[in-house]
Amino acid sequence: MISKAQFNTEIELIIANAIREDVGDGDHSSLACIPATAQGKAKLLVKDKGIIAGVEFAKQVFAHIDKDLKVETLINDGDQVKQGDIVFYVEGASQSILKAERLVLNAMQRMSAIATKTKSFVALLEGTGTKILDTRKTTPGIRALEKWAVKIGGGENHRFALYDMIMLKDNHIDFAGGISKAIEKTKQYLKDTGRDLKIIVEARNLEEIKAILKAKGVYRILIDNFNYEDTRAAVKLIGDQCLTESSGGINEKTLRTYAECGVDYISSGALTHSVYNMDLSLKAVD
């Protein structure tokens, strides 16, 4: 996984790029009709229900745009919210509040949707010992926000990107000439380059799982698109030789049954690619 410093850098880049995209050479709507000296106050109003996420990110946005903006937090990341709740108040230069408004809303609406969906998956897994993971199926440019939201919702992060973990999937295996060769080449690559990266290998059937176990040195086996019976057989075959992960079209209806097969993790791209934004608004306060 990436370090805290790397993650913070990603967040800073997201903020800077979003402001560049949205503000350009100036918020001319505000500049045209609101004096630079005008002071104002606004509230983050919830118009939906679910898990709120992005409060801490919003604070970073406000601070980036104007260090003198003051935020009073009433509801924290990870808390359950309902229509009519006020998450925070922000007070300071009116132009600064308006400049930050859209970035804060866009981020919090998406992050809250992801956190809400993740929380529902976590609830379905309660008592099984299986943990829910996200994937790299994220919106380009804001992966850090979406993975942050998964954590807020109670899930866990898979690898952040291509550089922080080795994951040998079907195409890698086929291009490398088979599972054994792919794993052998990978272990040699890590040795030659002095990298300490965990290896996950995708298996398409029980025979491939046997080959992975024989090769040794694998951190986790991705049991991909297996039915329930074969998943249970795979878990039994693997035992405690490495960790297990199920994936492949698993949804709310099938999630718990796969967990009951005994896998350590279930990964779901749906946490980040199939959500509907929570309805939030930033409203001026008289």
C-alpha positions in Angstrom: 0.0 0.0 0.0 1.1 3.6 -0.5 2.4 5.6 2.4 0.5 8.4 4.2 2.9 10.9 2.6 2.1 9.6 -0.9 -1.6 9.6 -0.2 -1.4 13.2 1.1 0.4 14.2 -2.1 -2.3 12.6 -4.2 -5.0 14.7 -2.3 -3.0 17.9 -2.8 -2.7 17.2 -6.5 -6.5 16.5 -6.8 -7.3 19.8 -5.1 -4.9 21.8 -7.2 -6.0 20.2 -10.5 -9.7 20.6 -9.7 -9.3 24.3 -8.9 -7.3 24.8 -12.1 -10.1 23.1 -14.0 -13.0 24.9 -12.4 -11.6 28.3 -11.6 -9.1 29.0 -14.4 -8.2 32.7 -14.5 -11.0 33.6 -12.0 -14.5 33.0 -10.7 -15.9 35.9 -12.8 -19.5 35.4 -11.6 -18.4 36.2 -8.0 -15.9 38.8 -9.0 -18.5 40.6 -11.0 -21.1 41.1 -8.3 -19.6 40.4 -4.8 -17.1 42.8 -3.2 -13.7 41.3 -2.3 -14.3 42.5 1.3 -17.7 40.8 1.6 -18.0 38.2 4.4 -20.5 35.3 4.4 -21.5 32.1 6.0 -22.8 28.9 4.4 -24.0 25.5 5.6 -23.5 22.0 4.1 -27.1 20.7 3.9 -28.0 17.0 3.5 -30.9 16.3 1.2 -30.6 12.5 1.3 -29.7 9.7 3.7 -26.6 7.6 4.1 -23.0 7.8 5.3 -21.4 11.2 5.0 -17.8 11.3 3.6 -15.5 14.0 2.5 -15.7 16.4 5.5 -12.0 16.3 6.1 -11.4 16.7 2.4 -13.7 19.8 2.3 -11.6 21.3 5.1 -8.5 20.9 3.0 -10.2 22.5 0.0 -11.3 25.5 2.1 -7.8 25.9 3.6 -6.2 25.6 0.1 -8.4 28.3 -1.3 -8.3 30.6 1.7 -6.5 29.9 5.0 -8.8 32.4 6.8 -12.0 30.4 6.1 -13.3 28.9 9.4 -15.2 25.6 9.4 -17.4 24.5 12.3 -18.0 20.7 12.0 -21.3 19.3 13.3 -21.1 15.8 11.7 -18.0 13.8 11.0 -16.9 11.5 8.3 -18.5 8.1 8.6 -21.5 9.3 10.5 -25.1 8.4 9.4 -27.0 11.4 8.0 -30.6 12.1 6.9 -32.4 14.8 5.0 -32.2 18.2 6.8 -29.0 17.5 8.7 -26.3 20.2 8.6 -22.8 18.8 8.3 -20.8 21.9 8.8 -20.8 25.7 8.6 -18.1 27.6 6.7 -17.5 31.3 7.3 -15.2 33.9 5.8 -14.8 35.7 2.5 -17.8 35.2 0.3 -15.8 35.0 -2.9 -13.6 32.2 -1.3 -16.7 30.2 -0.2 -18.1 30.3 -3.7 -14.8 29.4 -5.3 -14.7 26.2 -3.2 -18.4 25.3 -3.4 -18.5 23.1 -6.5 -15.3 21.2 -5.7 -16.5 20.5 -2.1 -19.9 19.4 -3.3 -18.7 17.2 -6.2 -16.3 15.4 -4.0 -18.5 15.0 -1.0 -21.5 13.8 -3.0 -19.4 11.1 -4.7 -17.5 10.1 -1.6 -20.7 9.9 0.5 -22.3 7.6 -2.1 -19.2 5.3 -2.1 -19.1 5.3 1.7 -22.8 4.5 1.9 -22.5 1.5 -0.5 -19.4 0.2 1.2 -21.2 0.4 4.6 -24.0 -1.7 3.2 -21.6 -4.3 2.0 -19.8 -4.4 5.4 -23.1 -4.9 7.1 -23.9 -7.9 4.8 -20.6 -9.5 5.8 -21.0 -9.1 9.5 -20.1 -12.2 11.4 -18.4 -13.9 8.5 -14.8 -12.7 9.1 -14.6 -11.7 5.4 -13.5 -8.2 4.5 -14.6 -6.1 1.6 -12.0 -4.6 -0.8 -12.2 -1.9 -3.5 -10.4 -2.2 -6.8 -8.7 0.0 -9.4 -12.0 0.6 -11.2 -12.1 4.2 -10.1 -12.7 7.5 -11.7 -9.4 8.7 -13.4 -7.8 11.5 -11.5 -9.7 11.1 -8.1 -8.7 7.6 -7.1 -7.4 8.8 -3.7 -10.8 10.3 -2.9 -12.8 7.2 -3.8 -10.5 4.9 -1.9 -10.6 7.2 1.1 -14.4 7.0 0.9 -14.2 3.2 1.0 -12.2 3.4 4.2 -14.7 5.8 5.7 -17.5 3.3 4.9 -15.7 0.5 6.8 -14.1 -1.3 3.8 -10.4 -1.9 3.0 -8.3 -0.7 0.2 -6.8 -3.1 -2.3 -3.6 -2.0 -4.0 -3.6 1.7 -4.8 -2.1 1.5 -8.3 0.2 -0.6 -10.5 3.3 0.3 -8.5 2.5 -0.8 -4.9 1.6 -4.5 -5.4 2.2 -7.2 -8.0 -1.1 -8.6 -9.4 -0.8 -11.3 -12.0 -4.1 -11.5 -13.9 -5.2 -13.6 -16.8 -3.5 -11.5 -19.5 -0.2 -11.4 -17.6 -0.3 -15.1 -17.2 -1.1 -15.8 -20.8 1.5 -13.3 -22.1 4.1 -14.8 -19.8 3.5 -18.4 -21.0 1.6 -19.7 -18.0 1.2 -19.3 -14.2 4.4 -21.0 -13.2 6.5 -18.9 -15.6 4.7 -15.7 -14.6 5.4 -16.3 -10.9 9.0 -17.4 -11.5 9.7 -14.3 -13.6 8.0 -12.1 -11.1 10.0 -13.3 -8.1 13.2 -12.9 -10.2 12.2 -9.4 -11.2 11.6 -8.4 -7.5 15.0 -9.9 -6.6 16.8 -8.1 -9.4 15.2 -4.8 -8.7 15.3 -4.9 -4.9 11.6 -4.4 -4.6 9.6 -5.7 -1.7 6.1 -6.1 -3.2 3.4 -8.6 -2.3 2.3 -10.9 -5.1 -1.4 -11.7 -5.9 -2.2 -14.2 -8.6 -5.5 -14.7 -10.3 -6.8 -18.3 -10.7 -9.4 -19.3 -13.2 -9.8 -22.9 -12.1 -8.7 -25.3 -9.4 -5.8 -26.6 -11.6 -4.4 -23.1 -11.7 -4.7 -22.8 -7.9 -2.6 -26.0 -7.6 0.0 -24.5 -9.9 0.1 -21.3 -7.8 0.6 -23.2 -4.6 3.3 -25.3 -6.1 5.2 -22.2 -7.2 5.2 -20.7 -3.7 5.8 -17.1 -2.7 2.3 -15.8 -3.4 0.7 -13.6 -0.8 -2.9 -14.0 -1.9 -4.8 -16.0 -4.5 -7.6 -14.3 -6.4 -10.4 -16.8 -6.9 -11.9 -15.2 -9.9 -15.4 -16.0 -11.3 -15.8 -19.3 -9.4 -19.2 -20.6 -8.4 -19.9 -21.3 -4.7 -19.0 -25.0 -4.9 -15.6 -24.4 -6.6 -14.9 -21.5 -4.2 -15.4 -23.7 -1.2 -13.1 -26.3 -2.8 -10.5 -23.7 -3.6 -10.5 -22.4 0.0 -10.1 -25.9 1.3 -7.3 -26.6 -1.1 -5.4 -23.4 -0.2 -5.8 -23.8 3.5 -3.4 -21.6 5.4 -0.8 -21.5 2.6 -1.8 -18.0 1.6 -4.8 -15.6 1.8 -7.8 -15.9 -0.4 -9.9 -13.3 -2.3 -13.1 -13.8 -4.3 -14.1 -11.5 -7.2 -16.1 -11.4 -10.4 -19.6 -9.9 -10.5 -20.3 -10.4 -6.8 -23.2 -8.2 -5.7 -25.4 -7.6 -2.7 -27.4 -10.8 -3.4 -24.3 -13.1 -3.6 -21.9 -11.4 -1.3 -22.6 -13.2 1.9 -22.8 -16.6 0.3 -19.3 -16.2 -1.1 -18.1 -15.0 2.3 -19.6 -18.1 3.8 -17.3 -20.1 1.5 -14.5 -19.0 3.8 -12.6 -16.5 1.7 -10.6 -13.8 3.5 -11.5 -11.0 1.2 -14.1 -10.1 -1.5 -13.2 -7.4 -3.9 -15.9 -5.4 -5.7 -15.5 -2.7 -8.4 -19.1 -1.8 -7.8 -18.1 0.1 -4.6 -16.6 2.9 -6.8 -18.0 2.5 -10.3 -21.7 1.9 -9.6 -23.0 4.5 -7.1 -25.4 7.4 -7.2 -24.2 10.6 -5.7 -25.7 11.7 -2.4 -27.8 14.9 -2.7 -26.0 17.7 -0.8 -26.0 21.5 -1.2 -24.1 24.4 0.2 -26.5 27.2 1.2 -25.8 30.7 2.3 -26.8 31.5 5.8 -28.4 34.9 6.6 
